């Protein structure tokens, strides 16, 4: 959703529980966002070492974690966090379908209240979720808390488009059939 004036679009906790929306999100991500995930994963993997524990905040259907896992030759452990139980279920399904050897676990939690001890992650990553964080400062404090002193954080977010771009985006979306069918 594009909001005129570049305002943030925080999500409430029920936003991504409906399976029909999750199906659309996952299909769109697989069909249109994979080059972004691949590029971001290649940048992240430059900093991964054997034994690293990686936290993916706002992991969605686990596509970034899968790309990180497939691009590394290191033994790592990834934990995907999202506030939607159903989108995490889709992530589990995606991982089973791709049969990756990297250990990927899931935790249902809000980014502003991570259920992990202090200083436990070597890397914290997040793709396209920052603009949805209701309390971004609190999330950054949580990232600082759970990240080891030697840890690295990679956050990538979407570019804000002006409201003038909305007709173009809607036309492309219609053409690419990104809207739900029926």
C-alpha positions as CSV (number, residue, x, y, z in Angstrom):
1,X,0.0,0.0,0.0
2,X,1.3,3.4,-0.9
3,X,0.5,6.3,1.4
4,X,0.8,9.8,0.0
5,X,3.5,11.8,1.8
6,X,5.7,8.7,2.5
7,X,4.0,7.8,5.8
8,X,4.8,4.5,7.5
9,X,2.4,1.6,7.2
10,X,2.6,-0.2,10.5
11,X,0.8,-3.6,10.6
12,X,-1.5,-4.8,13.3
13,X,-1.0,-8.3,14.7
14,X,-3.9,-9.7,12.6
15,X,-2.7,-8.3,9.3
16,X,-1.2,-11.4,7.8
17,X,-3.2,-14.3,9.2
18,X,-5.7,-14.8,6.3
19,X,-4.4,-17.6,4.1
20,X,-5.7,-16.0,0.9
21,X,-3.5,-12.9,1.6
22,X,-0.5,-15.1,2.5
23,X,-1.0,-17.1,-0.8
24,X,-0.9,-13.8,-2.8
25,X,2.1,-12.5,-0.9
26,X,4.0,-15.7,-1.3
27,X,3.2,-16.0,-5.0
28,X,4.1,-12.3,-5.6
29,X,7.4,-12.7,-3.7
30,X,8.4,-15.8,-5.7
31,X,7.4,-14.3,-9.0
32,X,8.7,-10.8,-8.6
33,X,11.0,-10.4,-5.6
34,X,13.5,-13.3,-6.0
35,X,16.2,-11.1,-7.7
36,X,16.1,-8.8,-4.6
37,X,16.3,-11.8,-2.2
38,X,19.2,-13.2,-4.2
39,X,21.2,-10.0,-4.3
40,X,20.6,-9.3,-0.6
41,X,21.6,-12.9,0.3
42,X,24.8,-12.5,-1.6
43,X,25.7,-9.4,0.3
44,X,24.8,-11.0,3.7
45,X,26.8,-14.2,2.9
46,X,30.0,-12.1,2.7
47,X,29.8,-11.8,6.5
48,X,28.7,-15.3,7.4
49,X,31.1,-17.6,9.2
50,X,30.8,-21.3,10.2
51,X,28.6,-21.6,13.3
52,X,26.9,-18.3,13.0
53,X,23.4,-17.8,14.3
54,X,21.3,-15.5,12.1
55,X,18.0,-13.8,13.0
56,X,15.7,-12.8,10.2
57,X,13.1,-10.2,11.5
58,X,9.9,-10.0,9.5
59,X,10.8,-13.1,7.7
60,X,7.5,-13.6,5.9
61,X,7.5,-16.9,4.0
62,X,11.2,-17.5,4.6
63,X,12.4,-16.7,1.0
64,X,15.3,-14.6,2.2
65,X,16.4,-17.2,4.7
66,X,16.2,-19.9,2.0
67,X,18.4,-17.8,-0.3
68,X,20.9,-17.2,2.4
69,X,21.0,-20.9,3.2
70,X,21.3,-21.9,-0.5
71,X,24.1,-19.4,-1.1
72,X,26.3,-20.3,1.8
73,X,28.7,-23.2,2.2
74,X,28.9,-22.6,5.9
75,X,27.2,-24.5,8.7
76,X,24.8,-21.8,10.1
77,X,21.5,-21.7,12.0
78,X,18.8,-19.2,10.9
79,X,15.8,-18.2,13.1
80,X,12.9,-16.6,11.2
81,X,10.7,-14.3,13.3
82,X,7.4,-12.9,12.2
83,X,4.3,-11.9,14.0
84,X,2.0,-14.0,11.8
85,X,1.7,-17.7,12.7
86,X,0.2,-18.5,9.3
87,X,3.0,-16.8,7.3
88,X,5.5,-18.8,9.3
89,X,3.6,-22.0,8.4
90,X,4.0,-21.0,4.8
91,X,7.7,-20.5,5.5
92,X,8.0,-24.0,6.9
93,X,6.2,-25.3,3.8
94,X,8.6,-23.4,1.5
95,X,11.7,-24.8,3.3
96,X,10.4,-28.4,3.1
97,X,9.7,-28.0,-0.6
98,X,13.3,-26.8,-1.2
99,X,15.0,-29.3,1.1
100,X,17.8,-27.1,2.3
101,X,20.4,-28.5,4.7
102,X,20.8,-25.3,6.7
103,X,18.9,-25.4,10.0
104,X,16.0,-22.8,9.9
105,X,13.7,-22.5,12.9
106,X,10.7,-20.2,13.4
107,X,9.5,-18.0,16.2
108,X,6.2,-16.1,16.3
109,X,6.9,-12.7,17.9
110,X,6.7,-9.0,17.3
111,X,10.0,-7.3,16.3
112,X,9.8,-4.9,19.2
113,X,9.7,-7.8,21.7
114,X,12.1,-10.5,20.6
115,X,12.0,-13.7,22.8
116,X,15.8,-14.2,22.8
117,X,18.5,-13.7,25.3
118,X,21.0,-10.8,25.1
119,X,24.0,-11.2,22.8
120,X,23.0,-14.4,21.0
121,X,23.0,-13.6,17.3
122,X,26.0,-13.1,14.9
123,X,23.9,-11.5,12.3
124,X,20.4,-9.8,12.2
125,X,18.8,-9.4,8.9
126,X,15.5,-7.9,7.7
127,X,14.1,-7.3,4.3
128,X,11.2,-5.0,3.6
129,X,9.7,-5.0,7.1
130,X,11.1,-1.9,8.7
131,X,8.3,0.3,7.2
132,X,5.7,-1.9,9.0
133,X,7.3,-1.7,12.4
134,X,4.9,0.1,14.8
135,X,7.8,1.2,17.1
136,X,11.0,1.2,15.0
137,X,13.2,2.7,17.8
138,X,12.1,-0.1,20.1
139,X,12.9,-2.7,17.4
140,X,16.4,-1.2,16.9
141,X,17.0,-1.4,20.6
142,X,15.9,-5.1,20.5
143,X,18.3,-5.7,17.6
144,X,21.1,-4.1,19.6
145,X,20.2,-6.2,22.6
146,X,20.2,-9.6,20.9
147,X,23.2,-8.9,18.6
148,X,26.6,-9.9,19.7
149,X,29.2,-7.2,20.2
150,X,31.0,-8.4,17.1
151,X,27.7,-8.9,15.2
152,X,26.5,-7.4,12.0
153,X,23.0,-6.1,11.1
154,X,21.6,-5.9,7.5
155,X,18.3,-4.1,7.0
156,X,16.9,-3.5,3.6
157,X,13.6,-1.7,3.1
158,X,11.4,-0.6,0.2
159,X,11.8,2.7,-1.5
160,X,9.0,5.1,-0.9
161,X,7.2,6.2,-4.0
162,X,5.1,9.3,-4.4
163,X,1.4,9.2,-4.8
164,X,1.9,10.3,-8.4
165,X,3.3,6.8,-9.1
166,X,0.1,5.0,-8.0
167,X,-1.6,4.8,-11.4
168,X,1.6,3.3,-12.9
169,X,2.0,0.8,-10.1
170,X,-1.7,-0.2,-10.4
171,X,-1.4,-0.7,-14.1
172,X,1.8,-2.8,-13.7
173,X,0.1,-4.8,-10.9
174,X,-3.0,-5.5,-13.1
175,X,-0.8,-6.4,-16.1
176,X,1.3,-8.8,-14.0
177,X,-1.8,-10.2,-12.4
178,X,-0.7,-9.4,-8.9
179,X,-4.2,-8.9,-7.7
180,X,-6.3,-11.8,-6.4
181,X,-8.2,-13.7,-9.0
182,X,-12.0,-13.5,-9.0
